[in-house]
């Protein structure tokens, strides 16, 4: 099992680099060429979401992308360290009219990004808590052909 870990500052210009690295590692892992565009798009959406969450919550920690090559599948984990909504009131969170349309717009954008990822990836898991979130995506791989 091979693993590549990528940490980058939560800046939009680094998302492109994460997409390129993910596509290169996916290709090397044996992900079908026809699926590589989906890998790039899904990683782009997940990283853009993480960058947005870090910026809107003033999180200075880097966004973390882990690329995992297993025998039969290729997985990508995109992690953020932004606080996510949990049941009950969150200390310091704005409520009601204070939050206004700015927050609902951010929530809609977040949900749209997750919907795009779900549409691109058959095997996706999203988890979130008070100290960050994780999007785990995986694709099947084809074993490299063995030359005689």
N, C-alpha and C positions, 0 to 999 in steps of 0.2 A: 504494500500500500504506500503510494507516494503522496506527499502533501506539500502544497505550496501555500505560504501565508503572505498576504499583502496587507500592509497598513498604510493608509493615506490620510492626509489632512482633509477635513470636511469642507472641501472646495469643489464646486461643480466641474472645474477643468480637469480634475483627477479621475472623474468617472470614465472618461474615454480610455484612459490608460488601463483601468480595471477591466473594461470590456475587452480590450485587445489582449491582455494577459489571460483572461478567462478563455477566450476563443483559442488562443495558442495552446494552452494546457489541455483544453477539451479535445482539440484535434490530436494532440500527442497521446491522449488517453484512449482514443479510439471512438470518440463520439462521431456518429455519421455526419458527413459533410453537409447533408441536407438540413441538419438540425442546428448547425453552428450559428446561423442567423438568430434562431430562437434563443440560444445560449447568450449571445451578445445582447439582445434586447432585454432578456430577463435580468441579466446582471446589471445592465444599465438602469433599468427601473428600480431594482433593489438598492443599488448604490445611490441613485438620485434621491430615493426616499430616505436613506440613512443620512445623507448630507443635509437634506432639508430638516430632518428631525434634530440633528446636531446644531445647525445654525439657529433654528427657531427656539431651541432650549439653552442656548449659550454653552453647549458642551464643547470643550476644547480637546477631548480625547480623539484619537484617530478612528476612522471607520475601518473595520476589520473584514477582510475577505479571505476565506479559507477554501482552497481548491483541493479536493480529495479524490484521488484515483484509486478505485478498488478494482478487483478482478472483473466484475460484471457491471459496474456502474461508475459514473462520474458525478460527484456531488460538489455543490458550491454552497457555502454558508456566508451570508452577509450579516454582520452584526453591528449594532449601534449601541451607544451607551446613554441614549436619551431616555428620560422617564416616560413611561407610557401610562395611559389611563388604567386605573385599577378600580375595583368596586369600592364605593365609598368616596368621600371627599379627599382630594389630594391637597396637602398643606401648600399654601401659597398659590393655588390655582384660582383663576378668575371664574366666577360663576355668573349665570344668567345673562343680564344685559351687558355686564362688564366684558364678557368674552366677545360679544358681537359677532358680526358676520366674518371677521378675519379668521377666527378659530374654526368656524363651520366650513369655511372655504378650504382651510388646511386639512380638515378631516375628510372633506370630499376628495381632495387631491390625493390624500393618502389611500383612501378606499379605491380610487380609480387605479392607482399604481398597483395595488394588490390584485385588483381584478385583471389587469393586463398580465401580470405575472402568472396568475392562475390560468389564464387563457393560453399562455405560451408553454407552461410546464405541467406535465401530467402528475408528477410527484413533487409536491411542494408542501412545506409545513411552515407556519408562522407562529412564533411565540413571542410574548412580550410581558414585561413586568416593570416594577418600579425602577430597576437599574439598567434597563436596556431591552433590546429586542433582537430576534434572530429570524432570518428567512433562510430555510434550508431547501435547496432544489437539487434534483438529481435526474440524470438521463442514463439510459442504457448504453453500454459500449459494445463494440464488436472486437473480438480478439484479433490481434495482428496476424496476418497470414504467415505461416512458417514456410520458408523457402527450402526446397530439398537439398 
